[in-house]
Amino acid sequence: MFWPGLMKARALLRRIWIAFLFCSGLLRWAKWRLAARGGIVVLTFHRVLSDADFALTNSPLGMAVRERTFEQLAEHLAREYETVDLGVGAPEWTRGGSQPRIAITFDDGWADNATTAFPIARRQGLPWTIFVCPERVGRPFPFWPERVVALWRIAECRGMTRQLLQMLSEEVEPGASDAGRLGREKTLKSFIERLKTFSAEQRNAVMSRMAEYISPGLDTADTVDVTMTWQEIEGMACCGVTIGSHTLSHPILTRISPFEAQREITESKRVIERKLRRECGLFAYPNSEWSLRVREQVAQAGYEMAFAYGPGVWTRDSDPFVIPRINIWEGHLVGPSGRFSRKAFEYAVFWKAYRTKNTLPVRTRGADAKQGAAAKENRTSPFNQLKSAERRG
């Protein structure tokens, strides 16, 4: 009982804080400060789902927005903000304006981007960009987290979760200490976060054993977790949607070899350009993990801009290969009634963007660690970039 009560108390305090910021004018003031210096806030979405599909998806909640919520948000953005088209290249860094500028991006290339989000955005005249993985196009369960969630839920329904984790600990990690074994993970979220630290080979071994133990014939025929086809991608590109690269297969680039990373970065660009017969100049880092080495590989591959996650504002002084984006999900957009809330949206986007004082995280591994630490120390944060621009007058 303690944990649900704590969560309710935190949610109540958050609503009170947002209401205070809105009623006091502080949210409006933060938006004005961002707009006055020409800052752009980049939004990132993954999935836009009907209520029925929202209940069926195996994607994490932090990736999903309901169709009706997205429609209300799109109307709000079209009415209140200037939306930047990333497909025309670097934006003009003009000053002034009554509202901050917005850019809209989607990651992964899910089928609902074409069937659900695209018609809504098109009706409102909103330009947007989708980052796709060529080797994951047109596939059910294209990314491993959805497969893991599907198998975990089957195990839960059969009361097999504890036995499953114990089996994985003994067979997949026989040399691990008791404290470090998969069997100690208590929640699906912690289990997935732990799997992110595994190599691709280890993770594939875990999923193979899960499937053998729980459901050898995992049904993919009716899943809502499927990516767009090339035909759908090409159709949207012809209608003005910008298509960028999210690597070939969505590996975490800092956790694979430089050679593999180079292939993922360059080959994805080549495939997209060949399939769509147009230039691919935008890139998004999978899981937002990058390093100096990875950044340089992206720049040398011929991309014009690259995007990572992190609350912040994109300014004239931002590194064009580490542009901050804010991940948007249903919880960022709705109030207590479950309907779209302007207050919740502005808090999640503009207040957090303005208040960001830290740099985007440089997540590194191995030989990149020292370089990444130096980059984190030396790179100017989006918040401080805005302040610097203000001091220049």
Secondary structure, DSSP 8 states (H G I E B T S, - for coil): -HHHHHHHHHHHHHHHHHHHHHHHTHHHHHHHHHHHTT-EEEEEE-EEE-HHHHHH--S-GGGEEEHHHHHHHHHHHHHH-EE--GGG-S-------SS-EEEEEEEE-BHHIIIIIHHHHHHHT---EEEE-GGGTT-BS-SHHHHHHHHHHHHHHTT-HHHHHHHHHHHH-TTS-GGGSGGG--SHHHHHHHHHTS-HHHHHHHHHHHHHHH-TT---TT-S-BB--HHHHHHHHHTT-EEEE--SS---GGGS-HHHHHHHHHHHHHHHHHHHTS---EEE-GGG---HHHHHHHHHTT-SEEEEESS--B-TTS-TTSEEEEE--HHHHB-TTSSB-HHHHHIIIIIHHHH--S-------GGGHHHHHHHHHHS--HHHHHHHHHHH-
